[in-house]
Amino acid sequence: MIQDEKPPLVKAPDAIWRSIEAALDATPERRPTNLFAAWQWAAASLVVVGAISWFAFKPAAPAWQVSRLEGSAAVDKIKVGEWLQTDSNSRARITVGDIGVVDVEPNTRIRLVAASPTEHRLTLARGEISATVSAPPRLFLVDTPASTAVDLGCAYKIKTDESGDGVLRVTSGWVSLEWKGRESLVPAGANCRTRPGTGPGTPYFEDASEALQQALAAFDFAKGGDESLRILLSQARVRDTLSLWHVLSRVEPRDRVRVVDRMVELVPLPAGVTRERALQLDPATLKSWREELAWKW
Amino acid sequence: MEMVKTTLFALALAASSAWGKDFSLTIGNPVAVALPDGVNPVVKKKDAGMAVRVENCAEVASARVTATAEGIVNGARRSVPVRLVAATTPGAFAVSHDWPMEGAWVVNLTGHCGASTASAVVPFGPNGFLRESSKFFPRAATAAEVEAVLKTLSGGAQ
């Protein structure tokens, strides 16, 4: 059975009250300040303020303007990493920083890879673009599935199909078409084909004979061998020394003599260029020869 | 003594004539002065219609070339001064395409090397200069020679 019974009241001893009063009078002991924690708070605050400021004032990601030339354009800018795609009725113009423009033809898919002061780079997955650029050499580049078009101060068109096969057509200046150390220098008025796994073929002028163009295609991409070389040499005009100059470095060593002989037949060797050095593919000799031949192109 | 003087004079004259006879102009694709290694950055290459350089000039650094475009547009005869921009190679120049796209045009180039003069009259087609139809002279081209090339280019429609 539980009972509700109050306990009796008992007076506390005086000693207890004295000890309580003494405790109240004494200076309370300070808890030591945690300096490390204060630094952490300061640092954390700075980080938060910094983050807010960065988000508020962060520089815009590099982007190029896009304008509609034909059809509908869904975007007015393309940022680094973004793709731009035109349909069968659309054409667009990309303003490449302040160095030029790229016109994007219908059914084209293109991506902005880099837009820095030292590199302006696009990837052309498929379709066709026309680039007009006025900039120092090697600043503007276009990657395709088969090679990279390196602007050397020029205007050009480049297209690539679904299989990655492509063709470059230069309308002014020079373009270097490059892939894994293989390079084709393409001047105004010339074309150059390119294939995945092989890279750039041999450049040729648009007015070269059909037979020469076919022989080059076989030489570059179909292991045309001796027959294609024979046709190439017999069809070459003075202007086609552009093609022969490239072929010289790509034939078997035993065939170099045939190529050099034909080139000299078309255009006498200039001063400072020797046959022996040319056969050895001496870089300085080949460069001097190309610079002189360019006057005949 | 008089004979020696005469002989020396004749030799000097012959040498001078030989030198003067050899002085000439070479024309080429604009890419000849816009080399792909970027060491020869001549103007904006897309503005260049062609390139020209002097040949066999002892004082190549002081060689001068001037040019004028002569054309027929909609039946009217026109003349346009043409800018030449020196390349980094002495004696070579980019010829600026300063004339309109429409009409028929030839470029009259005149080069000077010391006392020697040479010239070239170069017709232009839709795809650039026409090398095979160009005329070269060991002196300044006459107005009649320029008109003749222009007349041929425009199909006699002058």
Boltz contact constraints between the chains, C-beta under 6 A:
constraints:
  - contact:
      token1: [A, 134]
      token2: [B, 44]
      max_distance: 6.0
  - contact:
      token1: [A, 137]
      token2: [B, 38]
      max_distance: 6.0
  - contact:
      token1: [A, 152]
      token2: [B, 36]
      max_distance: 6.0
  - contact:
      token1: [A, 153]
      token2: [B, 45]
      max_distance: 6.0
  - contact:
      token1: [A, 155]
      token2: [B, 46]
      max_distance: 6.0
  - contact:
      token1: [A, 172]
      token2: [B, 45]
      max_distance: 6.0
  - contact:
      token1: [A, 172]
      token2: [B, 46]
      max_distance: 6.0
  - contact:
      token1: [A, 173]
      token2: [B, 34]
      max_distance: 6.0
  - contact:
      token1: [A, 173]
      token2: [B, 45]
      max_distance: 6.0
  - contact:
      token1: [A, 174]
      token2: [B, 31]
      max_distance: 6.0
  - contact:
      token1: [A, 174]
      token2: [B, 36]
      max_distance: 6.0
  - contact:
      token1: [A, 185]
      token2: [B, 36]
      max_distance: 6.0
  - contact:
      token1: [A, 187]
      token2: [B, 31]
      max_distance: 6.0
  - contact:
      token1: [A, 188]
      token2: [B, 31]
      max_distance: 6.0
  - contact:
      token1: [A, 294]
      token2: [B, 31]
      max_distance: 6.0
  - contact:
      token1: [A, 294]
      token2: [B, 32]
      max_distance: 6.0
  - contact:
      token1: [A, 295]
      token2: [B, 26]
      max_distance: 6.0
  - contact:
      token1: [A, 295]
      token2: [B, 28]
      max_distance: 6.0
  - contact:
      token1: [A, 295]
      token2: [B, 32]
      max_distance: 6.0
  - contact:
      token1: [A, 297]
      token2: [B, 29]
      max_distance: 6.0
